[in-house]
Amino acid sequence: MSQYLKVNTTISGQEHLIEALQKQGFRPLVHDIALPLEGYGGDKRREIAEIVIPRRQVGNASNDIGFKRQPDGSFQPIISEFDSRKYNAKWVAELKASVSIARITRMAKRQYGCAEPQIRDVETPTGRKRVVTFTLPS
């Protein structure tokens, strides 16, 4: 039985998190109250979460991936040790960036009527950076 790990980061904005997960091809389940995550054998685990990527979407012999709401409203990822080989710190960092882009895009559309952003990676002297640009309507 895989042990679940609570990732030492939080992601804010439920609707943005769901949107970012959907862009990765997941169909997350959203619950008003936290429910137990399911292990690879269909067993209920003691870890609970309000947003769940069902194990069948994660991979063969995988466990659910959960996002547990924290007191400040943010979400903490809960990923099994087995699944953390693929859904690791790098994946969480990229998901967090996608959540931020979803938040910025929604704000730009609402406030300025902007279209979808152009996203590109740029090499800088301090490393690779992701640049997001918007075109304002005429």
KOLTORSE-91926 format. One record per atom (N, C-alpha, C): residue number from 0; residue in three letters; atom name; y, z, x. Coordinates in nm, 2 decimals. Each point is the difference from the previous one (the first is absolute). Example, Ala and Ser with C-alpha at 12.3 -4.5 7.8 and 13.67 -1.06 7.14 Angstrom:
2
{pt 0; Ala; N; {-0.57; 0.78; 1.32}}
{pt 0; Ala; CA; {0.12; 0.00; -0.09}}
{pt 0; Ala; C; {0.12; 0.00; 0.09}}
{pt 1; Ser; N; {0.11; -0.07; -0.04}}
{pt 1; Ser; CA; {0.11; 0.00; 0.09}}
{pt 1; Ser; C; {0.11; 0.08; -0.08}}
This chain:
138
{pt 0; Met; N; {-0.12; 0.00; 0.08}}
{pt 0; Met; CA; {0.12; 0.00; -0.08}}
{pt 0; Met; C; {0.12; 0.00; 0.09}}
{pt 1; Ser; N; {0.09; -0.10; -0.02}}
{pt 1; Ser; CA; {0.13; 0.00; 0.08}}
{pt 1; Ser; C; {0.09; 0.11; -0.04}}
{pt 2; Gln; N; {0.07; 0.05; 0.10}}
{pt 2; Gln; CA; {0.10; 0.10; -0.03}}
{pt 2; Gln; C; {0.13; -0.08; -0.02}}
{pt 3; Tyr; N; {0.08; 0.06; -0.09}}
{pt 3; Tyr; CA; {0.13; -0.06; -0.03}}
{pt 3; Tyr; C; {0.11; 0.05; 0.10}}
{pt 4; Leu; N; {0.09; -0.08; 0.04}}
{pt 4; Leu; CA; {0.11; 0.04; 0.09}}
{pt 4; Leu; C; {0.13; -0.02; -0.08}}
{pt 5; Lys; N; {0.08; 0.10; 0.01}}
{pt 5; Lys; CA; {0.14; -0.01; -0.06}}
{pt 5; Lys; C; {0.09; -0.05; 0.11}}
{pt 6; Val; N; {0.06; -0.12; -0.02}}
{pt 6; Val; CA; {0.08; -0.06; 0.10}}
{pt 6; Val; C; {0.13; 0.07; 0.01}}
{pt 7; Asn; N; {0.05; 0.02; 0.12}}
{pt 7; Asn; CA; {0.12; 0.09; 0.02}}
{pt 7; Asn; C; {0.12; -0.09; -0.02}}
{pt 8; Thr; N; {0.02; -0.05; -0.11}}
{pt 8; Thr; CA; {0.12; -0.08; -0.04}}
{pt 8; Thr; C; {0.01; 0.01; -0.15}}
{pt 9; Thr; N; {0.12; -0.04; -0.05}}
{pt 9; Thr; CA; {0.01; -0.01; -0.15}}
{pt 9; Thr; C; {0.07; -0.13; -0.03}}
{pt 10; Ile; N; {-0.02; -0.05; -0.12}}
{pt 10; Ile; CA; {0.06; -0.13; -0.04}}
{pt 10; Ile; C; {0.07; 0.04; -0.13}}
{pt 11; Ser; N; {0.13; -0.04; -0.01}}
{pt 11; Ser; CA; {0.07; 0.03; -0.12}}
{pt 11; Ser; C; {0.02; -0.12; -0.09}}
{pt 12; Gly; N; {0.00; 0.03; -0.13}}
{pt 12; Gly; CA; {0.02; -0.11; -0.10}}
{pt 12; Gly; C; {-0.13; -0.05; -0.06}}
{pt 13; Gln; N; {-0.04; 0.05; -0.11}}
{pt 13; Gln; CA; {-0.13; -0.04; -0.06}}
{pt 13; Gln; C; {0.00; -0.15; -0.03}}
{pt 14; Glu; N; {0.10; -0.05; -0.07}}
{pt 14; Glu; CA; {0.00; -0.14; -0.04}}
{pt 14; Glu; C; {0.00; -0.09; 0.12}}
{pt 15; His; N; {0.06; 0.04; 0.11}}
{pt 15; His; CA; {0.01; -0.08; 0.12}}
{pt 15; His; C; {-0.14; 0.01; 0.07}}
{pt 16; Leu; N; {-0.06; 0.11; 0.00}}
{pt 16; Leu; CA; {-0.13; 0.01; 0.06}}
{pt 16; Leu; C; {-0.10; -0.08; -0.07}}
{pt 17; Ile; N; {0.00; 0.00; -0.13}}
{pt 17; Ile; CA; {-0.09; -0.08; -0.08}}
{pt 17; Ile; C; {0.02; -0.15; 0.03}}
{pt 18; Glu; N; {0.13; -0.04; 0.00}}
{pt 18; Glu; CA; {0.03; -0.14; 0.03}}
{pt 18; Glu; C; {-0.05; -0.04; 0.14}}
{pt 19; Ala; N; {0.02; 0.08; 0.10}}
{pt 19; Ala; CA; {-0.05; -0.03; 0.13}}
{pt 19; Ala; C; {-0.15; -0.01; 0.01}}
{pt 20; Leu; N; {-0.07; 0.09; -0.07}}
{pt 20; Leu; CA; {-0.15; -0.01; -0.01}}
{pt 20; Leu; C; {-0.04; -0.13; -0.07}}
{pt 21; Gln; N; {0.07; -0.04; -0.10}}
{pt 21; Gln; CA; {-0.04; -0.12; -0.08}}
{pt 21; Gln; C; {0.02; -0.12; 0.09}}
{pt 22; Lys; N; {0.11; 0.00; 0.08}}
{pt 22; Lys; CA; {0.02; -0.11; 0.09}}
{pt 22; Lys; C; {-0.11; -0.02; 0.11}}
{pt 23; Gln; N; {-0.07; 0.11; 0.03}}
{pt 23; Gln; CA; {-0.11; 0.00; 0.09}}
{pt 23; Gln; C; {-0.13; -0.04; -0.07}}
{pt 24; Gly; N; {0.01; -0.02; -0.14}}
{pt 24; Gly; CA; {-0.12; -0.05; -0.07}}
{pt 24; Gly; C; {-0.07; 0.11; -0.07}}
{pt 25; Phe; N; {0.05; 0.13; 0.00}}
{pt 25; Phe; CA; {-0.07; 0.11; -0.06}}
{pt 25; Phe; C; {0.05; 0.01; -0.15}}
{pt 26; Arg; N; {-0.08; 0.06; -0.08}}
{pt 26; Arg; CA; {0.03; 0.03; -0.14}}
{pt 26; Arg; C; {-0.01; 0.15; -0.02}}
{pt 27; Pro; N; {0.10; 0.07; 0.05}}
{pt 27; Pro; CA; {-0.01; 0.15; 0.00}}
{pt 27; Pro; C; {0.00; 0.05; -0.15}}
{pt 28; Leu; N; {-0.07; 0.12; -0.01}}
{pt 28; Leu; CA; {0.00; 0.07; -0.13}}
{pt 28; Leu; C; {0.10; 0.11; 0.01}}
{pt 29; Val; N; {0.08; 0.02; -0.10}}
{pt 29; Val; CA; {0.11; 0.10; 0.00}}
{pt 29; Val; C; {-0.03; 0.10; -0.11}}
{pt 30; His; N; {0.00; 0.13; 0.04}}
{pt 30; His; CA; {-0.03; 0.10; -0.10}}
{pt 30; His; C; {0.11; 0.10; -0.01}}
{pt 31; Asp; N; {0.03; 0.05; -0.11}}
{pt 31; Asp; CA; {0.10; 0.10; -0.02}}
{pt 31; Asp; C; {-0.03; 0.13; 0.07}}
{pt 32; Ile; N; {-0.13; 0.04; 0.00}}
{pt 32; Ile; CA; {-0.04; 0.12; 0.08}}
{pt 32; Ile; C; {-0.10; -0.05; 0.11}}
{pt 33; Ala; N; {0.00; 0.08; 0.10}}
{pt 33; Ala; CA; {-0.09; -0.03; 0.11}}
{pt 33; Ala; C; {-0.15; 0.01; -0.04}}
{pt 34; Leu; N; {-0.08; -0.10; 0.03}}
{pt 34; Leu; CA; {-0.14; 0.00; -0.03}}
{pt 34; Leu; C; {-0.08; 0.00; 0.13}}
{pt 35; Pro; N; {-0.12; 0.04; 0.00}}
{pt 35; Pro; CA; {-0.09; 0.00; 0.12}}
{pt 35; Pro; C; {-0.02; -0.14; 0.05}}
{pt 36; Leu; N; {0.00; -0.02; 0.13}}
{pt 36; Leu; CA; {-0.03; -0.12; 0.06}}
{pt 36; Leu; C; {-0.15; -0.02; 0.00}}
{pt 37; Glu; N; {-0.05; -0.12; 0.00}}
{pt 37; Glu; CA; {-0.14; -0.03; -0.01}}
{pt 37; Glu; C; {-0.05; -0.04; 0.14}}
{pt 38; Gly; N; {-0.12; 0.05; 0.04}}
{pt 38; Gly; CA; {-0.06; -0.04; 0.12}}
{pt 38; Gly; C; {-0.08; -0.12; -0.01}}
{pt 39; Tyr; N; {-0.05; -0.05; 0.11}}
{pt 39; Tyr; CA; {-0.07; -0.13; 0.00}}
{pt 39; Tyr; C; {-0.13; 0.00; -0.09}}
{pt 40; Gly; N; {-0.06; 0.12; -0.02}}
{pt 40; Gly; CA; {-0.11; 0.00; -0.09}}
{pt 40; Gly; C; {0.03; 0.03; -0.14}}
{pt 41; Gly; N; {0.13; 0.00; -0.04}}
{pt 41; Gly; CA; {0.04; 0.02; -0.14}}
{pt 41; Gly; C; {0.02; 0.15; -0.03}}
{pt 42; Asp; N; {-0.01; 0.09; 0.11}}
{pt 42; Asp; CA; {0.02; 0.14; -0.02}}
{pt 42; Asp; C; {0.14; 0.03; -0.01}}
{pt 43; Lys; N; {0.04; 0.11; -0.07}}
{pt 43; Lys; CA; {0.14; 0.04; -0.01}}
{pt 43; Lys; C; {0.02; 0.10; 0.12}}
{pt 44; Arg; N; {0.11; -0.02; 0.06}}
{pt 44; Arg; CA; {0.04; 0.08; 0.12}}
{pt 44; Arg; C; {0.10; 0.10; -0.04}}
{pt 45; Arg; N; {0.03; 0.10; 0.08}}
{pt 45; Arg; CA; {0.10; 0.11; -0.03}}
{pt 45; Arg; C; {0.14; -0.05; 0.02}}
{pt 46; Glu; N; {0.02; -0.11; 0.07}}
{pt 46; Glu; CA; {0.13; -0.05; 0.03}}
{pt 46; Glu; C; {0.05; -0.07; -0.13}}
{pt 47; Ile; N; {0.12; 0.02; -0.04}}
{pt 47; Ile; CA; {0.06; -0.06; -0.12}}
{pt 47; Ile; C; {0.12; -0.08; 0.03}}
{pt 48; Ala; N; {0.03; -0.10; -0.09}}
{pt 48; Ala; CA; {0.12; -0.08; 0.02}}
{pt 48; Ala; C; {0.04; -0.06; -0.13}}
{pt 49; Glu; N; {0.13; -0.04; -0.01}}
{pt 49; Glu; CA; {0.05; -0.06; -0.12}}
{pt 49; Glu; C; {-0.01; -0.15; 0.01}}
{pt 50; Ile; N; {0.01; -0.06; 0.12}}
{pt 50; Ile; CA; {-0.01; -0.14; 0.02}}
{pt 50; Ile; C; {-0.13; -0.02; 0.08}}
{pt 51; Val; N; {-0.08; -0.09; -0.05}}
{pt 51; Val; CA; {-0.14; -0.02; 0.06}}
{pt 51; Val; C; {-0.03; -0.15; 0.02}}
{pt 52; Ile; N; {-0.04; -0.03; 0.12}}
{pt 52; Ile; CA; {-0.06; -0.14; 0.02}}
{pt 52; Ile; C; {-0.15; 0.03; -0.01}}
{pt 53; Pro; N; {-0.06; -0.06; -0.11}}
{pt 53; Pro; CA; {-0.14; 0.03; -0.02}}
{pt 53; Pro; C; {-0.09; -0.05; 0.12}}
{pt 54; Arg; N; {-0.10; 0.07; 0.02}}
{pt 54; Arg; CA; {-0.09; -0.03; 0.12}}
{pt 54; Arg; C; {-0.05; -0.14; 0.01}}
{pt 55; Arg; N; {-0.02; -0.06; -0.12}}
{pt 55; Arg; CA; {-0.06; -0.14; 0.00}}
{pt 55; Arg; C; {0.11; -0.10; 0.05}}
{pt 56; Gln; N; {0.13; 0.04; -0.01}}
{pt 56; Gln; CA; {0.10; -0.09; 0.06}}
{pt 56; Gln; C; {0.02; 0.02; 0.15}}
{pt 57; Val; N; {-0.04; 0.12; 0.05}}
{pt 57; Val; CA; {0.02; 0.03; 0.14}}
{pt 57; Val; C; {-0.10; -0.07; 0.09}}
{pt 58; Gly; N; {-0.13; 0.00; -0.05}}
{pt 58; Gly; CA; {-0.10; -0.07; 0.08}}
{pt 58; Gly; C; {-0.14; 0.05; -0.03}}
{pt 59; Asn; N; {-0.10; -0.07; 0.06}}
{pt 59; Asn; CA; {-0.14; 0.05; -0.02}}
{pt 59; Asn; C; {-0.02; 0.14; 0.05}}
{pt 60; Ala; N; {-0.07; 0.08; -0.07}}
{pt 60; Ala; CA; {-0.03; 0.14; 0.05}}
{pt 60; Ala; C; {0.13; 0.08; 0.02}}
{pt 61; Ser; N; {0.11; -0.03; -0.06}}
{pt 61; Ser; CA; {0.13; 0.07; 0.02}}
{pt 61; Ser; C; {0.02; 0.11; -0.11}}
{pt 62; Asn; N; {0.10; 0.07; 0.03}}
{pt 62; Asn; CA; {0.04; 0.11; -0.09}}
{pt 62; Asn; C; {0.13; -0.04; -0.06}}
{pt 63; Asp; N; {0.04; 0.07; -0.11}}
{pt 63; Asp; CA; {0.13; -0.02; -0.06}}
{pt 63; Asp; C; {0.11; 0.03; 0.11}}
{pt 64; Ile; N; {0.11; -0.07; 0.00}}
{pt 64; Ile; CA; {0.12; 0.04; 0.07}}
{pt 64; Ile; C; {0.10; 0.06; -0.10}}
{pt 65; Gly; N; {0.05; 0.12; 0.03}}
{pt 65; Gly; CA; {0.09; 0.06; -0.10}}
{pt 65; Gly; C; {0.14; 0.02; 0.06}}
{pt 66; Phe; N; {0.09; 0.02; -0.09}}
{pt 66; Phe; CA; {0.14; 0.03; 0.04}}
{pt 66; Phe; C; {0.04; 0.12; -0.09}}
{pt 67; Lys; N; {0.01; 0.12; 0.06}}
{pt 67; Lys; CA; {0.03; 0.13; -0.07}}
{pt 67; Lys; C; {0.15; 0.02; -0.01}}
{pt 68; Arg; N; {0.04; 0.03; -0.12}}
{pt 68; Arg; CA; {0.15; 0.03; -0.02}}
{pt 68; Arg; C; {0.03; 0.14; 0.06}}
{pt 69; Gln; N; {0.10; 0.00; 0.08}}
{pt 69; Gln; CA; {0.05; 0.12; 0.07}}
{pt 69; Gln; C; {0.11; 0.07; -0.09}}
{pt 70; Pro; N; {0.03; 0.13; 0.03}}
{pt 70; Pro; CA; {0.11; 0.06; -0.08}}
{pt 70; Pro; C; {0.13; -0.07; 0.00}}
{pt 71; Asp; N; {0.03; -0.07; 0.11}}
{pt 71; Asp; CA; {0.13; -0.08; 0.00}}
{pt 71; Asp; C; {-0.01; -0.13; -0.07}}
{pt 72; Gly; N; {-0.11; -0.04; -0.06}}
{pt 72; Gly; CA; {-0.02; -0.12; -0.07}}
{pt 72; Gly; C; {-0.06; -0.12; 0.09}}
{pt 73; Ser; N; {-0.01; 0.02; 0.13}}
{pt 73; Ser; CA; {-0.06; -0.10; 0.08}}
{pt 73; Ser; C; {-0.15; 0.01; -0.01}}
{pt 74; Phe; N; {-0.07; -0.10; 0.07}}
{pt 74; Phe; CA; {-0.14; -0.01; -0.01}}
{pt 74; Phe; C; {-0.06; 0.01; 0.14}}
{pt 75; Gln; N; {-0.11; 0.08; 0.01}}
{pt 75; Gln; CA; {-0.07; 0.01; 0.13}}
{pt 75; Gln; C; {-0.13; -0.07; -0.01}}
{pt 76; Pro; N; {-0.02; -0.10; 0.09}}
{pt 76; Pro; CA; {-0.13; -0.07; 0.00}}
{pt 76; Pro; C; {-0.12; 0.09; 0.04}}
{pt 77; Ile; N; {-0.11; -0.02; -0.08}}
{pt 77; Ile; CA; {-0.12; 0.07; 0.03}}
{pt 77; Ile; C; {-0.11; -0.11; 0.02}}
{pt 78; Ile; N; {-0.05; -0.01; 0.13}}
{pt 78; Ile; CA; {-0.09; -0.10; 0.03}}
{pt 78; Ile; C; {-0.12; 0.06; 0.07}}
{pt 79; Ser; N; {-0.12; -0.05; -0.04}}
{pt 79; Ser; CA; {-0.12; 0.06; 0.06}}
{pt 79; Ser; C; {-0.01; -0.03; 0.15}}
{pt 80; Glu; N; {-0.07; 0.08; 0.07}}
{pt 80; Glu; CA; {-0.02; -0.03; 0.14}}
{pt 80; Glu; C; {-0.07; -0.13; 0.03}}
{pt 81; Phe; N; {-0.09; -0.04; -0.09}}
{pt 81; Phe; CA; {-0.07; -0.13; 0.01}}
{pt 81; Phe; C; {0.10; -0.11; -0.02}}
{pt 82; Asp; N; {0.08; 0.01; -0.10}}
{pt 82; Asp; CA; {0.09; -0.11; -0.03}}
{pt 82; Asp; C; {0.12; -0.01; 0.09}}
{pt 83; Ser; N; {0.03; 0.11; 0.07}}
{pt 83; Ser; CA; {0.11; 0.00; 0.09}}
{pt 83; Ser; C; {-0.01; -0.09; 0.12}}
{pt 84; Arg; N; {-0.12; -0.06; 0.02}}
{pt 84; Arg; CA; {-0.02; -0.09; 0.11}}
{pt 84; Arg; C; {0.08; -0.13; -0.03}}
{pt 85; Lys; N; {0.01; -0.04; -0.13}}
{pt 85; Lys; CA; {0.08; -0.11; -0.04}}
{pt 85; Lys; C; {0.13; 0.04; -0.06}}
{pt 86; Tyr; N; {0.00; 0.10; -0.08}}
{pt 86; Tyr; CA; {0.13; 0.05; -0.06}}
{pt 86; Tyr; C; {0.05; 0.12; 0.08}}
{pt 87; Asn; N; {0.05; -0.03; 0.12}}
{pt 87; Asn; CA; {0.04; 0.09; 0.10}}
{pt 87; Asn; C; {0.15; 0.03; 0.00}}
{pt 88; Ala; N; {0.05; 0.06; 0.10}}
{pt 88; Ala; CA; {0.14; 0.03; 0.02}}
{pt 88; Ala; C; {0.08; -0.13; 0.00}}
{pt 89; Lys; N; {-0.05; -0.10; 0.06}}
{pt 89; Lys; CA; {0.08; -0.13; 0.00}}
{pt 89; Lys; C; {0.01; -0.06; -0.14}}
{pt 90; Trp; N; {-0.11; 0.01; -0.08}}
{pt 90; Trp; CA; {0.00; -0.05; -0.14}}
{pt 90; Trp; C; {0.10; 0.09; -0.08}}
{pt 91; Val; N; {0.00; 0.13; 0.02}}
{pt 91; Val; CA; {0.09; 0.08; -0.08}}
{pt 91; Val; C; {0.15; -0.03; 0.04}}
{pt 92; Ala; N; {0.02; -0.02; 0.13}}
{pt 92; Ala; CA; {0.14; -0.04; 0.04}}
{pt 92; Ala; C; {0.04; -0.13; -0.06}}
{pt 93; Glu; N; {-0.08; -0.10; -0.01}}
{pt 93; Glu; CA; {0.03; -0.13; -0.06}}
{pt 93; Glu; C; {0.02; 0.02; -0.15}}
{pt 94; Leu; N; {-0.08; 0.08; -0.06}}
{pt 94; Leu; CA; {0.01; 0.03; -0.15}}
{pt 94; Leu; C; {0.14; 0.07; -0.02}}
{pt 95; Lys; N; {0.03; 0.09; 0.08}}
{pt 95; Lys; CA; {0.13; 0.07; -0.01}}
{pt 95; Lys; C; {0.12; -0.10; 0.01}}
{pt 96; Ala; N; {-0.01; -0.09; 0.10}}
{pt 96; Ala; CA; {0.10; -0.10; 0.01}}
{pt 96; Ala; C; {0.01; -0.09; -0.12}}
{pt 97; Ser; N; {-0.12; -0.04; -0.06}}
{pt 97; Ser; CA; {0.00; -0.08; -0.12}}
{pt 97; Ser; C; {0.06; 0.07; -0.12}}
{pt 98; Val; N; {-0.02; 0.13; 0.00}}
{pt 98; Val; CA; {0.06; 0.08; -0.11}}
{pt 98; Val; C; {0.15; 0.00; 0.02}}
{pt 99; Ser; N; {0.05; 0.01; 0.12}}
{pt 99; Ser; CA; {0.14; 0.00; 0.02}}
{pt 99; Ser; C; {0.06; -0.14; -0.04}}
{pt 100; Ile; N; {-0.07; -0.10; 0.04}}
{pt 100; Ile; CA; {0.05; -0.14; -0.04}}
{pt 100; Ile; C; {0.00; -0.01; -0.15}}
{pt 101; Ala; N; {-0.10; 0.05; -0.07}}
{pt 101; Ala; CA; {0.00; -0.01; -0.14}}
{pt 101; Ala; C; {0.12; 0.07; -0.06}}
{pt 102; Arg; N; {0.03; 0.12; 0.05}}
{pt 102; Arg; CA; {0.11; 0.08; -0.04}}
{pt 102; Arg; C; {0.14; -0.08; 0.02}}
{pt 103; Ile; N; {0.01; -0.05; 0.12}}
{pt 103; Ile; CA; {0.13; -0.07; 0.03}}
{pt 103; Ile; C; {0.01; -0.13; -0.08}}
{pt 104; Thr; N; {-0.11; -0.07; -0.02}}
{pt 104; Thr; CA; {0.00; -0.12; -0.08}}
{pt 104; Thr; C; {0.04; 0.03; -0.15}}
{pt 105; Arg; N; {-0.06; 0.10; -0.06}}
{pt 105; Arg; CA; {0.04; 0.04; -0.13}}
{pt 105; Arg; C; {0.15; 0.04; -0.01}}
{pt 106; Met; N; {0.05; 0.07; 0.09}}
{pt 106; Met; CA; {0.14; 0.04; 0.00}}
{pt 106; Met; C; {0.09; -0.12; 0.02}}
{pt 107; Ala; N; {-0.04; -0.09; 0.09}}
{pt 107; Ala; CA; {0.09; -0.12; 0.02}}
{pt 107; Ala; C; {0.00; -0.09; -0.12}}
{pt 108; Lys; N; {-0.11; -0.02; -0.07}}
{pt 108; Lys; CA; {-0.01; -0.08; -0.12}}
{pt 108; Lys; C; {0.09; 0.07; -0.11}}
{pt 109; Arg; N; {-0.01; 0.13; -0.01}}
{pt 109; Arg; CA; {0.07; 0.07; -0.11}}
{pt 109; Arg; C; {0.15; 0.00; 0.03}}
{pt 110; Gln; N; {0.04; 0.03; 0.12}}
{pt 110; Gln; CA; {0.14; 0.01; 0.03}}
{pt 110; Gln; C; {0.07; -0.13; 0.03}}
{pt 111; Tyr; N; {-0.07; -0.10; 0.06}}
{pt 111; Tyr; CA; {0.07; -0.12; 0.05}}
{pt 111; Tyr; C; {-0.06; -0.13; -0.06}}
{pt 112; Gly; N; {-0.11; 0.01; -0.07}}
{pt 112; Gly; CA; {-0.07; -0.11; -0.06}}
{pt 112; Gly; C; {-0.07; -0.09; 0.11}}
{pt 113; Cys; N; {-0.03; 0.06; 0.11}}
{pt 113; Cys; CA; {-0.07; -0.07; 0.11}}
{pt 113; Cys; C; {-0.14; -0.05; -0.04}}
{pt 114; Ala; N; {-0.03; -0.11; 0.07}}
{pt 114; Ala; CA; {-0.14; -0.05; -0.02}}
{pt 114; Ala; C; {-0.09; 0.08; 0.10}}
{pt 115; Glu; N; {-0.13; -0.05; 0.00}}
{pt 115; Glu; CA; {-0.10; 0.07; 0.09}}
{pt 115; Glu; C; {0.05; 0.00; 0.14}}
{pt 116; Pro; N; {-0.03; 0.10; 0.08}}
{pt 116; Pro; CA; {0.05; 0.01; 0.14}}
{pt 116; Pro; C; {-0.08; -0.10; 0.09}}
{pt 117; Gln; N; {0.07; -0.03; 0.11}}
{pt 117; Gln; CA; {-0.07; -0.07; 0.11}}
{pt 117; Gln; C; {-0.04; 0.11; 0.10}}
{pt 118; Ile; N; {-0.12; 0.01; 0.04}}
{pt 118; Ile; CA; {-0.05; 0.10; 0.09}}
{pt 118; Ile; C; {-0.05; -0.06; 0.12}}
{pt 119; Arg; N; {0.04; 0.04; 0.12}}
{pt 119; Arg; CA; {-0.05; -0.06; 0.12}}
{pt 119; Arg; C; {0.00; 0.11; 0.11}}
{pt 120; Asp; N; {-0.09; -0.01; 0.09}}
{pt 120; Asp; CA; {-0.01; 0.09; 0.12}}
{pt 120; Asp; C; {0.08; -0.06; 0.11}}
{pt 121; Val; N; {0.07; 0.09; 0.07}}
{pt 121; Val; CA; {0.09; -0.05; 0.11}}
{pt 121; Val; C; {-0.04; 0.09; 0.12}}
{pt 122; Glu; N; {-0.01; -0.06; 0.12}}
{pt 122; Glu; CA; {-0.02; 0.07; 0.12}}
{pt 122; Glu; C; {0.13; 0.05; 0.06}}
{pt 123; Thr; N; {0.01; 0.13; 0.03}}
{pt 123; Thr; CA; {0.13; 0.06; 0.05}}
{pt 123; Thr; C; {-0.04; 0.06; 0.13}}
{pt 124; Pro; N; {0.10; 0.04; 0.08}}
{pt 124; Pro; CA; {-0.03; 0.07; 0.13}}
{pt 124; Pro; C; {-0.08; 0.13; -0.02}}
{pt 125; Thr; N; {0.01; 0.06; -0.12}}
{pt 125; Thr; CA; {-0.07; 0.13; -0.03}}
{pt 125; Thr; C; {-0.13; -0.02; -0.07}}
{pt 126; Gly; N; {-0.04; -0.13; -0.03}}
{pt 126; Gly; CA; {-0.12; -0.02; -0.07}}
{pt 126; Gly; C; {0.02; -0.10; -0.12}}
{pt 127; Arg; N; {-0.11; -0.01; -0.08}}
{pt 127; Arg; CA; {0.01; -0.09; -0.11}}
{pt 127; Arg; C; {0.06; 0.07; -0.12}}
{pt 128; Lys; N; {0.09; -0.07; -0.07}}
{pt 128; Lys; CA; {0.07; 0.05; -0.12}}
{pt 128; Lys; C; {-0.02; -0.09; -0.11}}
{pt 129; Arg; N; {-0.01; 0.05; -0.12}}
{pt 129; Arg; CA; {0.00; -0.08; -0.12}}
{pt 129; Arg; C; {0.14; -0.01; -0.06}}
{pt 130; Val; N; {0.04; -0.12; -0.02}}
{pt 130; Val; CA; {0.13; -0.02; -0.06}}
{pt 130; Val; C; {-0.01; -0.06; -0.14}}
{pt 131; Val; N; {0.08; 0.06; -0.09}}
{pt 131; Val; CA; {0.00; -0.04; -0.14}}
{pt 131; Val; C; {0.14; -0.05; -0.03}}
{pt 132; Thr; N; {0.01; -0.13; -0.05}}
{pt 132; Thr; CA; {0.13; -0.05; -0.04}}
{pt 132; Thr; C; {-0.01; -0.05; -0.14}}
{pt 133; Phe; N; {0.12; 0.00; -0.07}}
{pt 133; Phe; CA; {0.01; -0.05; -0.13}}
{pt 133; Phe; C; {0.11; -0.10; -0.01}}
{pt 134; Thr; N; {-0.01; -0.09; -0.09}}
{pt 134; Thr; CA; {0.10; -0.10; -0.03}}
{pt 134; Thr; C; {0.07; 0.04; -0.13}}
{pt 135; Leu; N; {0.13; 0.02; 0.01}}
{pt 135; Leu; CA; {0.08; 0.03; -0.12}}
{pt 135; Leu; C; {0.02; -0.12; -0.08}}
{pt 136; Pro; N; {-0.01; 0.02; -0.13}}
{pt 136; Pro; CA; {0.02; -0.12; -0.09}}
{pt 136; Pro; C; {0.14; -0.05; 0.01}}
{pt 137; Ser; N; {0.02; -0.13; -0.02}}
{pt 137; Ser; CA; {0.13; -0.07; 0.01}}
{pt 137; Ser; C; {0.09; 0.04; -0.11}}
